[in-house]
């Protein structure tokens, strides 16, 4: 199955407002996390292409290191960014997509393999929720245009509701490393305490 990853990336200078850190530090953390996520996805053989949607030149520059397709957007929201990627994937006849945020850095490539193993039908939706079950940390759509995304406050419930109108093949995948997204200082502290990726954690510790 021809599968793509979609990563919508908010401008680093406007991201992570809930982290009580110096602005330069927050931007550096965004950069380090995006590099880690891209590296993990690029090492997954089941992903044929990565589509990075952003208006941030720093983010797009990182994407080039991993041969990601660049789509420039005007930052009108995550749903619009994903829609732009959907158009590209439709034109290129991709059969499946996974939308990832840029802030789930401790996932590993085998987690993506495990996620795709849940796909049992050509008409499927799979959701990986956040730890608090109020966000969507990965969204598998087969086909890529089966549903429009609904990344809003409480997006996990919204995505479920949207998926139910399109297919009966809906799965919830509780993949621990994917469920940890870095939004605030408690998330950051939890990640560093777990130390799942020591080299990555050292990079984060060096800038806080």
MDTraj code that builds the backbone (N, CA, C; nanometers):
import mdtraj as md
import numpy as np

residues = "UNK UNK UNK UNK UNK UNK UNK UNK UNK UNK UNK UNK UNK UNK UNK UNK UNK UNK UNK UNK UNK UNK UNK UNK UNK UNK UNK UNK UNK UNK UNK UNK UNK UNK UNK UNK UNK UNK UNK UNK UNK UNK UNK UNK UNK UNK UNK UNK UNK UNK UNK UNK UNK UNK UNK UNK UNK UNK UNK UNK UNK UNK UNK UNK UNK UNK UNK UNK UNK UNK UNK UNK UNK UNK UNK UNK UNK UNK UNK UNK UNK UNK UNK UNK UNK UNK UNK UNK UNK UNK UNK UNK UNK UNK UNK UNK UNK UNK UNK UNK UNK UNK UNK UNK UNK UNK UNK UNK UNK UNK UNK UNK UNK UNK UNK UNK UNK UNK UNK UNK UNK UNK UNK UNK UNK UNK UNK UNK UNK UNK UNK UNK UNK UNK UNK UNK UNK UNK UNK UNK UNK UNK UNK UNK UNK UNK UNK UNK UNK UNK UNK UNK UNK UNK UNK UNK UNK UNK UNK UNK UNK UNK UNK UNK UNK UNK UNK UNK UNK UNK UNK UNK UNK UNK UNK UNK UNK UNK UNK UNK UNK UNK UNK UNK UNK UNK UNK UNK UNK UNK UNK UNK UNK UNK UNK UNK UNK UNK UNK UNK UNK UNK UNK UNK UNK UNK UNK UNK".split()
xyz = np.array([
    [0.0842, -0.1184, 0.0000],
    [0.0000, 0.0000, 0.0000],
    [0.0887, 0.1248, 0.0000],
    [0.0671, 0.2118, -0.0954],
    [0.1467, 0.3334, -0.1086],
    [0.1042, 0.4334, -0.0005],
    [0.1937, 0.4573, 0.0944],
    [0.1590, 0.5326, 0.2145],
    [0.2496, 0.6538, 0.2325],
    [0.1887, 0.7643, 0.2711],
    [0.2634, 0.8876, 0.2964],
    [0.2414, 0.9349, 0.4390],
    [0.3404, 1.0059, 0.4911],
    [0.3255, 1.0760, 0.6191],
    [0.3051, 1.2241, 0.5918],
    [0.2129, 1.2844, 0.6638],
    [0.1874, 1.4281, 0.6553],
    [0.2275, 1.4911, 0.7879],
    [0.3078, 1.5966, 0.7814],
    [0.3466, 1.6682, 0.9032],
    [0.3163, 1.8174, 0.8844],
    [0.2098, 1.8675, 0.9448],
    [0.1855, 2.0114, 0.9430],
    [0.2721, 2.0767, 1.0515],
    [0.3444, 2.1811, 1.0175],
    [0.4382, 2.2423, 1.1124],
    [0.4071, 2.3907, 1.1286],
    [0.3728, 2.4273, 1.2506],
    [0.3491, 2.5668, 1.2824],
    [0.4822, 2.6411, 1.2895],
    [0.4818, 2.7677, 1.2495],
    [0.6032, 2.8485, 1.2586],
    [0.6630, 2.8382, 1.3985],
    [0.7915, 2.8052, 1.4042],
    [0.8563, 2.7794, 1.5325],
    [0.8379, 2.8947, 1.6311],
    [0.8434, 3.0172, 1.5824],
    [0.8349, 3.1328, 1.6719],
    [0.6966, 3.1493, 1.7345],
    [0.5953, 3.0812, 1.6772],
    [0.4590, 3.0919, 1.7293],
    [0.4145, 2.9658, 1.8023],
    [0.5000, 2.8653, 1.8053],
    [0.4629, 2.7355, 1.8620],
    [0.5010, 2.7258, 2.0093],
    [0.4408, 2.6291, 2.0749],
    [0.4738, 2.5924, 2.2134],
    [0.4603, 2.7092, 2.3105],
    [0.3482, 2.7780, 2.3011],
    [0.3240, 2.8923, 2.3889],
    [0.3045, 2.8505, 2.5338],
    [0.2747, 2.7234, 2.5577],
    [0.2529, 2.6764, 2.6953],
    [0.3829, 2.6362, 2.7644],
    [0.4921, 2.6379, 2.6915],
    [0.6220, 2.6116, 2.7538],
    [0.6771, 2.7415, 2.8111],
    [0.6997, 2.7431, 2.9396],
    [0.7494, 2.8632, 3.0065],
    [0.9022, 2.8675, 2.9976],
    [0.9500, 2.8904, 2.8761],
    [1.0932, 2.8930, 2.8490],
    [1.1250, 3.0150, 2.7626],
    [1.2532, 3.0481, 2.7547],
    [1.2949, 3.1564, 2.6661],
    [1.2550, 3.1255, 2.5222],
    [1.2211, 3.2310, 2.4469],
    [1.1746, 3.2113, 2.3100],
    [1.2746, 3.1337, 2.2250],
    [1.4020, 3.1683, 2.2353],
    [1.5038, 3.0993, 2.1551],
    [1.5095, 2.9516, 2.1898],
    [1.4891, 2.9193, 2.3176],
    [1.4896, 2.7802, 2.3613],
    [1.3708, 2.7041, 2.3040],
    [1.2535, 2.7669, 2.3065],
    [1.1344, 2.7015, 2.2514],
    [1.1514, 2.6725, 2.1022],
    [1.2078, 2.7680, 2.0302],
    [1.2285, 2.7475, 1.8870],
    [1.3297, 2.6354, 1.8615],
    [1.4312, 2.6284, 1.9444],
    [1.5303, 2.5223, 1.9294],
    [1.4692, 2.3858, 1.9599],
    [1.3840, 2.3792, 2.0602],
    [1.3162, 2.2535, 2.0927],
    [1.2273, 2.2093, 1.9763],
    [1.1564, 2.3045, 1.9161],
    [1.0731, 2.2715, 1.7991],
    [1.1591, 2.2140, 1.6872],
    [1.2728, 2.2751, 1.6625],
    [1.3633, 2.2285, 1.5577],
    [1.4155, 2.0885, 1.5868],
    [1.4585, 2.0649, 1.7096],
    [1.5132, 1.9338, 1.7481],
    [1.4055, 1.8258, 1.7386],
    [1.2842, 1.8582, 1.7831],
    [1.1757, 1.7591, 1.7769],
    [1.1401, 1.7251, 1.6330],
    [1.1314, 1.8262, 1.5474],
    [1.0982, 1.7998, 1.4075],
    [1.2040, 1.7114, 1.3422],
    [1.3304, 1.7388, 1.3687],
    [1.4367, 1.6552, 1.3140],
    [1.4226, 1.5113, 1.3606],
    [1.3897, 1.4930, 1.4872],
    [1.3767, 1.3570, 1.5411],
    [1.2583, 1.2837, 1.4793],
    [1.1459, 1.3534, 1.4671],
    [1.0272, 1.2916, 1.4063],
    [1.0537, 1.2543, 1.2606],
    [1.1166, 1.3443, 1.1865],
    [1.1479, 1.3164, 1.0464],
    [1.2460, 1.1999, 1.0336],
    [1.3427, 1.1950, 1.1215],
    [1.4397, 1.0862, 1.1179],
    [1.3710, 0.9519, 1.1435],
    [1.2812, 0.9500, 1.2406],
    [1.2080, 0.8268, 1.2722],
    [1.1224, 0.7817, 1.1545],
    [1.0498, 0.8746, 1.0952],
    [0.9624, 0.8395, 0.9828],
    [1.0451, 0.7934, 0.8629],
    [1.1563, 0.8621, 0.8363],
    [1.2390, 0.8271, 0.7201],
    [1.3000, 0.6873, 0.7335],
    [1.3107, 0.6378, 0.8568],
    [1.3650, 0.5040, 0.8786],
    [1.2590, 0.3949, 0.8745],
    [1.1351, 0.4347, 0.8494],
    [1.0261, 0.3376, 0.8366],
    [1.0056, 0.3053, 0.6887],
    [1.0329, 0.1832, 0.6494],
    [1.0280, 0.1440, 0.5087],
    [0.8864, 0.1434, 0.4514],
    [0.7870, 0.1424, 0.5380],
    [0.6486, 0.1389, 0.4891],
    [0.5974, 0.2775, 0.4505],
    [0.6752, 0.3804, 0.4810],
    [0.6389, 0.5169, 0.4413],
    [0.7133, 0.5517, 0.3132],
    [0.6386, 0.5776, 0.2065],
    [0.7002, 0.6058, 0.0767],
    [0.7458, 0.7506, 0.0631],
    [0.6743, 0.8416, 0.1273],
    [0.7043, 0.9834, 0.1113],
    [0.6552, 1.0602, 0.2338],
    [0.7297, 1.1655, 0.2680],
    [0.6891, 1.2560, 0.3752],
    [0.6495, 1.3889, 0.3126],
    [0.5347, 1.4402, 0.3521],
    [0.4876, 1.5705, 0.3059],
    [0.4882, 1.6652, 0.4243],
    [0.5670, 1.7696, 0.4146],
    [0.5780, 1.8682, 0.5222],
    [0.5095, 1.9967, 0.4781],
    [0.4120, 2.0412, 0.5566],
    [0.3346, 2.1601, 0.5221],
    [0.3651, 2.2693, 0.6240],
    [0.4206, 2.3803, 0.5768],
    [0.4599, 2.4872, 0.6684],
    [0.4865, 2.6154, 0.5905],
    [0.4904, 2.7265, 0.6634],
    [0.5386, 2.8521, 0.6048],
    [0.6723, 2.8916, 0.6657],
    [0.7228, 2.8100, 0.7589],
    [0.8474, 2.8395, 0.8289],
    [0.9660, 2.7879, 0.7488],
    [1.0488, 2.8771, 0.7019],
    [1.1624, 2.8376, 0.6198],
    [1.2580, 2.7464, 0.6965],
    [1.2718, 2.7690, 0.8268],
    [1.3594, 2.6826, 0.9072],
    [1.3072, 2.5390, 0.9080],
    [1.1752, 2.5235, 0.9193],
    [1.1150, 2.3900, 0.9172],
    [1.1299, 2.3249, 0.7797],
    [1.1047, 2.4027, 0.6747],
    [1.1169, 2.3494, 0.5392],
    [1.2616, 2.3082, 0.5102],
    [1.3564, 2.3835, 0.5625],
    [1.4976, 2.3502, 0.5441],
    [1.5309, 2.2166, 0.6093],
    [1.4758, 2.1918, 0.7274],
    [1.4955, 2.0618, 0.7939],
    [1.4342, 1.9510, 0.7090],
    [1.3161, 1.9776, 0.6543],
    [1.2500, 1.8769, 0.5712],
    [1.3333, 1.8364, 0.4509],
    [1.4081, 1.9322, 0.3953],
    [1.4913, 1.9015, 0.2784],
    [1.5994, 1.7988, 0.3113],
    [1.6448, 1.7987, 0.4345],
    [1.7473, 1.7013, 0.4747],
    [1.6949, 1.5587, 0.4664],
    [1.5624, 1.5449, 0.4700],
    [1.5002, 1.4122, 0.4669],
    [1.4200, 1.3906, 0.3381],
    [1.4466, 1.4745, 0.2378],
    [1.3827, 1.4612, 0.1072],
    [1.2297, 1.4688, 0.1160],
    [1.1821, 1.5515, 0.2073],
    [1.0375, 1.5680, 0.2221],
    [0.9820, 1.6577, 0.1122],
    [0.8599, 1.6298, 0.0719],
    [0.7884, 1.7186, -0.0197],
    [0.7508, 1.8445, 0.0579],
    [0.7796, 1.9609, 0.0029],
    [0.7490, 2.0878, 0.0685],
    [0.6200, 2.1460, 0.0140],
    [0.5288, 2.1776, 0.1044],
    [0.4080, 2.2496, 0.0654],
    [0.3983, 2.3731, 0.1539],
    [0.3985, 2.4886, 0.0912],
    [0.3910, 2.6146, 0.1651],
    [0.2451, 2.6478, 0.1932],
    [0.2148, 2.6836, 0.3184],
    [0.0781, 2.7254, 0.3484],
    [0.0800, 2.8610, 0.4177],
    [-0.0373, 2.9186, 0.4353],
    [-0.0460, 3.0526, 0.4947],
    [-0.0787, 3.0469, 0.6427],
    [-0.0657, 2.9277, 0.6997],
    [-0.0872, 2.9053, 0.8420],
    [-0.2279, 2.9462, 0.8862],
    [-0.3260, 2.8993, 0.8120],
    [-0.4652, 2.9269, 0.8465],
    [-0.5250, 2.8168, 0.9334],
    [-0.4414, 2.7223, 0.9741],
    [-0.4887, 2.6157, 1.0618],
    [-0.4423, 2.4795, 1.0159],
    [-0.4415, 2.3849, 1.1106],
    [-0.3930, 2.2502, 1.0814],
    [-0.4795, 2.1817, 0.9760],
    [-0.6109, 2.1980, 0.9855],
    [-0.6998, 2.1314, 0.8906],
    [-0.6742, 2.1774, 0.7473],
    [-0.6518, 2.3067, 0.7295],
    [-0.6215, 2.3581, 0.5952],
    [-0.4864, 2.3051, 0.5468],
    [-0.3903, 2.2950, 0.6384],
    [-0.2587, 2.2426, 0.6010],
    [-0.2694, 2.0981, 0.5551],
    [-0.3454, 2.0180, 0.6286],
    [-0.3628, 1.8775, 0.5907],
    [-0.4370, 1.8666, 0.4582],
    [-0.5330, 1.9544, 0.4366],
    [-0.6086, 1.9540, 0.3108],
    [-0.5166, 1.9782, 0.1914],
    [-0.4190, 2.0670, 0.2063],
    [-0.3219, 2.0912, 0.0991],
    [-0.2422, 1.9638, 0.0698],
    [-0.2014, 1.8944, 0.1750],
    [-0.1282, 1.7692, 0.1564],
    [-0.2169, 1.6639, 0.0904],
    [-0.3438, 1.6608, 0.1295],
    [-0.4379, 1.5645, 0.0710],
    [-0.4476, 1.5816, -0.0808],
    [-0.4487, 1.7062, -0.1255],
    [-0.4576, 1.7320, -0.2697],
    [-0.3354, 1.6750, -0.3419],
    [-0.2195, 1.6954, -0.2842],
    [-0.0964, 1.6417, -0.3421],
    [-0.1014, 1.4894, -0.3475],
    [-0.1421, 1.4266, -0.2383],
    [-0.1443, 1.2805, -0.2313],
    [-0.2454, 1.2212, -0.3293],
    [-0.3573, 1.2903, -0.3466],
    [-0.4572, 1.2449, -0.4429],
    [-0.4006, 1.2485, -0.5846],
    [-0.3304, 1.3565, -0.6169],
    [-0.2707, 1.3689, -0.7502],
    [-0.1660, 1.2601, -0.7743],
    [-0.0948, 1.2215, -0.6681],
    [0.0119, 1.1210, -0.6798],
    [-0.0380, 0.9791, -0.6538],
    [-0.1688, 0.9643, -0.6356],
    [-0.2338, 0.8337, -0.6213],
    [-0.1825, 0.7535, -0.5009],
    [-0.1641, 0.8218, -0.3900],
    [-0.1337, 0.7512, -0.2658],
    [-0.2615, 0.6858, -0.2134],
    [-0.2455, 0.5700, -0.1511],
    [-0.3603, 0.4946, -0.1014],
    [-0.3881, 0.5178, 0.0459],
    [-0.2883, 0.5638, 0.1185],
    [-0.3010, 0.5750, 0.2634],
    [-0.2130, 0.6889, 0.3126],
    [-0.2567, 0.7567, 0.4179],
    [-0.1738, 0.8620, 0.4772],
    [-0.1787, 0.8507, 0.6297],
    [-0.0700, 0.8989, 0.6920],
    [-0.0676, 0.9128, 0.8379],
    [-0.0296, 1.0570, 0.8681],
    [-0.1145, 1.1254, 0.9410],
    [-0.0827, 1.2613, 0.9824],
    [-0.0214, 1.2567, 1.1223],
    [0.0983, 1.3130, 1.1326],
    [0.1695, 1.3203, 1.2603],
    [0.1898, 1.4670, 1.2978],
    [0.1860, 1.4994, 1.4270],
    [0.2321, 1.6308, 1.4699],
    [0.3849, 1.6296, 1.4766],
    [0.4445, 1.7459, 1.4945],
    [0.5893, 1.7527, 1.5015],
    [0.6422, 1.7268, 1.6426],
    [0.5512, 1.7113, 1.7389],
    [0.5952, 1.7081, 1.8789],
    [0.5740, 1.5728, 1.9475],
    [0.5930, 1.4633, 1.8717],
    [0.5886, 1.3294, 1.9331],
    [0.7248, 1.2618, 1.9101],
    [0.8302, 1.3173, 1.9669],
    [0.9661, 1.2777, 1.9287],
    [1.0148, 1.1437, 1.9800],
    [0.9478, 1.0839, 2.0794],
    [1.0023, 0.9583, 2.1315],
    [0.9474, 0.8350, 2.0605],
    [0.8597, 0.8533, 1.9611],
    [0.8172, 0.7354, 1.8852],
    [0.9359, 0.6802, 1.8072],
    [0.9298, 0.5507, 1.7770],
    [1.0332, 0.4851, 1.6987],
    [0.9695, 0.4261, 1.5728],
    [1.0524, 0.3877, 1.4791],
    [1.0011, 0.3430, 1.3486],
    [0.9101, 0.2214, 1.3607],
    [0.9411, 0.1316, 1.4524],
    [0.8575, 0.0126, 1.4679],
    [0.7182, 0.0480, 1.5197],
    [0.7045, 0.1613, 1.5877],
    [0.5713, 0.2063, 1.6294],
    [0.4847, 0.2353, 1.5071],
    [0.5464, 0.2911, 1.4034],
    [0.4717, 0.3201, 1.2808],
    [0.4317, 0.1898, 1.2120],
    [0.5229, 0.0933, 1.2106],
    [0.4896, -0.0386, 1.1554],
    [0.3719, -0.0997, 1.2311],
    [0.3776, -0.0894, 1.3637],
    [0.2689, -0.1444, 1.4457],
    [0.1373, -0.0742, 1.4139],
    [0.1427, 0.0564, 1.3974],
    [0.0221, 0.1326, 1.3663],
    [-0.0382, 0.0872, 1.2340],
    [0.0454, 0.0734, 1.1325],
    [-0.0054, 0.0328, 1.0009],
    [-0.0545, -0.1112, 0.9989],
    [-0.0107, -0.1915, 1.0944],
    [-0.0575, -0.3311, 1.1000],
    [-0.2057, -0.3387, 1.1367],
    [-0.2606, -0.2294, 1.1899],
    [-0.4028, -0.2257, 1.2234],
    [-0.4897, -0.2054, 1.0996],
    [-0.4301, -0.1672, 0.9873],
    [-0.5080, -0.1430, 0.8652],
    [-0.5536, -0.2777, 0.8090],
    [-0.6825, -0.3013, 0.8130],
    [-0.7389, -0.4288, 0.7671],
    [-0.8293, -0.4130, 0.6445],
    [-0.8495, -0.2890, 0.6043],
    [-0.9409, -0.2632, 0.4938],
    [-0.8933, -0.1416, 0.4161],
    [-0.9309, -0.1331, 0.2886],
    [-0.8974, -0.0161, 0.2078],
    [-0.9826, 0.1046, 0.2453],
    [-1.0785, 0.0831, 0.3352],
    [-1.1600, 0.1918, 0.3882],
    [-1.1470, 0.1887, 0.5404],
    [-1.0439, 0.2577, 0.5908],
    [-1.0121, 0.2493, 0.7335],
    [-0.9673, 0.3837, 0.7892],
    [-0.9954, 0.4016, 0.9169],
    [-0.9428, 0.5144, 0.9929],
    [-0.8873, 0.4599, 1.1241],
    [-0.7659, 0.5018, 1.1573],
    [-0.7042, 0.4617, 1.2839],
    [-0.6574, 0.5877, 1.3557],
    [-0.6897, 0.5968, 1.4823],
    [-0.6544, 0.7151, 1.5615],
    [-0.5656, 0.6745, 1.6786],
    [-0.4555, 0.7457, 1.6937],
    [-0.3748, 0.7355, 1.8157],
    [-0.4015, 0.8615, 1.8967],
    [-0.4651, 0.8481, 2.0129],
    [-0.4949, 0.9672, 2.0924],
    [-0.3735, 1.0150, 2.1712],
    [-0.3843, 1.1348, 2.2251],
    [-0.2836, 1.1834, 2.3186],
    [-0.3017, 1.1120, 2.4526],
    [-0.2070, 1.1312, 2.5431],
    [-0.2159, 1.0659, 2.6745],
    [-0.3436, 1.1055, 2.7483],
    [-0.3879, 1.2290, 2.7281],
    [-0.5077, 1.2781, 2.7964],
    [-0.6366, 1.2438, 2.7215],
    [-0.6244, 1.1763, 2.6075],
    [-0.7388, 1.1398, 2.5231],
    [-0.8198, 1.2634, 2.4819],
    [-0.7494, 1.3739, 2.4588],
    [-0.8198, 1.4928, 2.4097],
    [-0.7613, 1.5442, 2.2784],
    [-0.6555, 1.4815, 2.2324],
    [-0.5926, 1.5209, 2.1067],
    [-0.5687, 1.4004, 2.0178],
    [-0.5230, 1.4267, 1.8969],
    [-0.4949, 1.3214, 1.7997],
    [-0.3466, 1.3235, 1.7674],
    [-0.2741, 1.2204, 1.8078],
    [-0.1291, 1.2183, 1.7882],
    [-0.0862, 1.1424, 1.6633],
    [-0.1746, 1.0677, 1.6045],
    [-0.1525, 1.0088, 1.4717],
    [-0.2887, 0.9743, 1.4147],
    [-0.3031, 0.9978, 1.2856],
    [-0.4307, 0.9702, 1.2185],
    [-0.4025, 0.9007, 1.0865],
    [-0.4454, 0.7756, 1.0773],
    [-0.4314, 0.6973, 0.9543],
    [-0.5624, 0.7066, 0.8769],
    [-0.5519, 0.7403, 0.7493],
    [-0.6702, 0.7458, 0.6628],
    [-0.6462, 0.6659, 0.5353],
    [-0.7330, 0.5702, 0.5122],
    [-0.7290, 0.4896, 0.3897],
    [-0.8702, 0.4843, 0.3333],
    [-0.8918, 0.5390, 0.2142],
    [-0.7974, 0.6143, 0.1322],
    [-0.7659, 0.7507, 0.1939],
    [-0.6755, 0.8207, 0.1323],
    [-0.6270, 0.9465, 0.1913],
    [-0.7362, 1.0520, 0.2050],
    [-0.8397, 1.0430, 0.1230],
    [-0.9468, 1.1429, 0.1255],
    [-1.0744, 1.0895, 0.1887],
    [-1.0638, 0.9853, 0.2706],
    [-1.1831, 0.9239, 0.3278],
    [-1.2606, 1.0215, 0.4166],
    [-1.1889, 1.1154, 0.4796],
    [-1.2543, 1.2125, 0.5672],
    [-1.1683, 1.3367, 0.5781],
    [-1.2326, 1.4491, 0.6039],
    [-1.1587, 1.5703, 0.6358],
    [-1.1179, 1.5658, 0.7825],
    [-1.0012, 1.6172, 0.8118],
    [-0.9562, 1.6170, 0.9503],
    [-1.0269, 1.7248, 1.0302],
    [-1.0290, 1.7032, 1.1630],
    [-1.0917, 1.8013, 1.2525],
    [-1.0007, 1.8237, 1.3724],
    [-0.8909, 1.8912, 1.3458],
    [-0.7969, 1.9246, 1.4527],
    [-0.8414, 2.0530, 1.5208],
    [-0.9169, 2.0358, 1.6271],
    [-0.9634, 2.1477, 1.7070],
    [-0.9443, 2.1080, 1.8530],
    [-0.9847, 2.1922, 1.9442],
    [-0.9794, 2.1540, 2.0850],
    [-1.0644, 2.0284, 2.1046],
    [-1.0064, 1.9258, 2.1658],
    [-1.0775, 1.7998, 2.1795],
    [-1.0825, 1.7229, 2.0497],
    [-0.9762, 1.7308, 1.9711],
    [-0.9790, 1.6754, 1.8352],
    [-1.0016, 1.5248, 1.8325],
    [-0.9643, 1.4539, 1.9370],
    [-0.9840, 1.3085, 1.9388],
    [-1.1317, 1.2750, 1.9168],
    [-1.2209, 1.3399, 1.9914],
    [-1.3647, 1.3151, 1.9766],
    [-1.4143, 1.3598, 1.8403],
    [-1.3671, 1.4762, 1.7952],
    [-1.4095, 1.5265, 1.6651],
    [-1.3684, 1.4313, 1.5515],
    [-1.2447, 1.3807, 1.5587],
    [-1.1980, 1.2881, 1.4540],
    [-1.2833, 1.1611, 1.4540],
    [-1.3141, 1.1107, 1.5733],
    [-1.3983, 0.9913, 1.5833],
    [-1.5341, 1.0157, 1.5185],
    [-1.5948, 1.1292, 1.5496],
    [-1.7267, 1.1603, 1.4938],
    [-1.7214, 1.1711, 1.3417],
    [-1.6156, 1.2358, 1.2898],
    [-1.6019, 1.2500, 1.1452],
    [-1.5808, 1.1146, 1.0794],
    [-1.4997, 1.0291, 1.1411],
    [-1.4706, 0.8971, 1.0838],
    [-1.5955, 0.8099, 1.0784],
    [-1.6790, 0.8194, 1.1815],
    [-1.7986, 0.7342, 1.1891],
    [-1.8966, 0.7624, 1.0761],
    [-1.8893, 0.8809, 1.0173],
    [-1.9799, 0.9123, 0.9058],
    [-1.9296, 0.8544, 0.7737],
    [-1.8071, 0.8002, 0.7743],
    [-1.7455, 0.7539, 0.6496],
    [-1.7183, 0.6041, 0.6450],
    [-1.6949, 0.5411, 0.7585],
    [-1.6602, 0.3987, 0.7575],
    [-1.6903, 0.3355, 0.8928],
    [-1.7096, 0.2041, 0.8899],
    [-1.7263, 0.1286, 1.0143],
    [-1.5927, 0.0748, 1.0639],
    [-1.4904, 0.0867, 0.9781],
    [-1.3589, 0.0323, 1.0128],
    [-1.2745, 0.1380, 1.0825],
    [-1.3045, 0.1600, 1.2094],
    [-1.2351, 0.2602, 1.2897],
    [-1.1652, 0.1893, 1.4055],
    [-1.0387, 0.2178, 1.4223],
    [-0.9621, 0.1568, 1.5307],
    [-0.8968, 0.2653, 1.6155],
    [-0.8802, 0.2364, 1.7427],
    [-0.8049, 0.3214, 1.8343],
    [-0.6778, 0.2457, 1.8693],
    [-0.5640, 0.3038, 1.8391],
    [-0.4351, 0.2387, 1.8653],
    [-0.3659, 0.3098, 1.9816],
    [-0.3458, 0.2373, 2.0890],
    [-0.2818, 0.2943, 2.2081],
    [-0.1333, 0.2584, 2.2050],
    [-0.0584, 0.3404, 2.1337],
    [0.0866, 0.3194, 2.1181],
    [0.1564, 0.4212, 2.2070],
    [0.2141, 0.3729, 2.3151],
    [0.2603, 0.4575, 2.4252],
    [0.3491, 0.5722, 2.3804],
    [0.4499, 0.5430, 2.2999],
    [0.5442, 0.6484, 2.2614],
    [0.4795, 0.7542, 2.1728],
    [0.3835, 0.7127, 2.0893],
    [0.3130, 0.8095, 2.0057],
    [0.2177, 0.8965, 2.0869],
    [0.1734, 0.8476, 2.1999],
    [0.0741, 0.9196, 2.2792],
    [0.1340, 1.0344, 2.3599],
    [0.2668, 1.0413, 2.3660],
    [0.3313, 1.1501, 2.4396],
    [0.3673, 1.2641, 2.3457],
    [0.2935, 1.3732, 2.3553],
    [0.3284, 1.4945, 2.2809],
    [0.3767, 1.5992, 2.3809],
    [0.4663, 1.6851, 2.3352],
    [0.5299, 1.7823, 2.4232],
    [0.4618, 1.9179, 2.4091],
    [0.3707, 1.9459, 2.5013],
    [0.2973, 2.0726, 2.4988],
    [0.3402, 2.1678, 2.6092],
    [0.3695, 2.1132, 2.7266],
    [0.4038, 2.2004, 2.8390],
    [0.5215, 2.1419, 2.9161],
    [0.5566, 2.2082, 3.0248],
    [0.6753, 2.1676, 3.0995],
    [0.6599, 2.0326, 3.1673],
    [0.5371, 1.9958, 3.2042],
    [0.5170, 1.8634, 3.2649],
    [0.5423, 1.7529, 3.1634],
    [0.5011, 1.7756, 3.0386],
    [0.5296, 1.6783, 2.9323],
    [0.6804, 1.6659, 2.9114],
    [0.7466, 1.7794, 2.9103],
    [0.8911, 1.7820, 2.8895],
    [0.9623, 1.7078, 3.0023],
    [0.9215, 1.7339, 3.1252],
    [0.9831, 1.6682, 3.2406],
    [0.9589, 1.5182, 3.2375],
    [0.8373, 1.4783, 3.2008],
    [0.8040, 1.3359, 3.1925],
    [0.8904, 1.2665, 3.0882],
    [0.9057, 1.3299, 2.9725],
    [0.9874, 1.2720, 2.8665],
    [1.1324, 1.2561, 2.9104],
    [1.1867, 1.3588, 2.9716],
    [1.3270, 1.3539, 3.0137],
    [1.3479, 1.2496, 3.1235],
    [1.2499, 1.2345, 3.2104],
    [1.2603, 1.1336, 3.3160],
    [1.2578, 0.9928, 3.2577],
    [1.1736, 0.9713, 3.1565],
    [1.1663, 0.8405, 3.0910],
    [1.2959, 0.8089, 3.0172],
    [1.3556, 0.9124, 2.9576],
    [1.4848, 0.9002, 2.8882],
    [1.4827, 0.7876, 2.7846],
    [1.3734, 0.7813, 2.7092],
    [1.3576, 0.6732, 2.6108],
    [1.4585, 0.6838, 2.4974],
    [1.4979, 0.8060, 2.4659],
    [1.5989, 0.8297, 2.3623],
    [1.7088, 0.9166, 2.4236],
    [1.8089, 0.8570, 2.4840],
    [1.9098, 0.9340, 2.5585],
    [1.9781, 1.0436, 2.4778],
    [2.0181, 1.0148, 2.3550],
    [2.0868, 1.1163, 2.2750],
    [1.9943, 1.2345, 2.2457],
    [1.8711, 1.2040, 2.2123],
    [1.7739, 1.3098, 2.1874],
    [1.7492, 1.3918, 2.3138],
    [1.7321, 1.3241, 2.4257],
    [1.7059, 1.3945, 2.5519],
    [1.8218, 1.4859, 2.5901],
    [1.9440, 1.4437, 2.5604],
    [2.0595, 1.5299, 2.5888],
    [2.0517, 1.6578, 2.5089],
    [2.0073, 1.6487, 2.3841],
    [1.9937, 1.7681, 2.3006],
    [1.8906, 1.8640, 2.3616],
    [1.7814, 1.8089, 2.4120],
    [1.6787, 1.8927, 2.4724],
    [1.7296, 1.9560, 2.6015],
    [1.7985, 1.8766, 2.6821],
    [1.8489, 1.9272, 2.8098],
    [1.9517, 2.0393, 2.7885],
    [2.0231, 2.0321, 2.6793],
    [2.1279, 2.1318, 2.6545],
    [2.0722, 2.2716, 2.6257],
    [1.9424, 2.2795, 2.5945],
    [1.8882, 2.4105, 2.5578],
    [1.7805, 2.4584, 2.6550],
    [1.7667, 2.3900, 2.7696],
    [1.6681, 2.4374, 2.8686],
    [1.7376, 2.4772, 2.9981],
])
top = md.Topology()
chain = top.add_chain()
for i, resn in enumerate(residues, 1):
    res = top.add_residue(resn, chain, resSeq=i)
    for name in ("N", "CA", "C"):
        top.add_atom(name, md.element.get_by_symbol(name[0]), res)
traj = md.Trajectory(xyz[None], top)
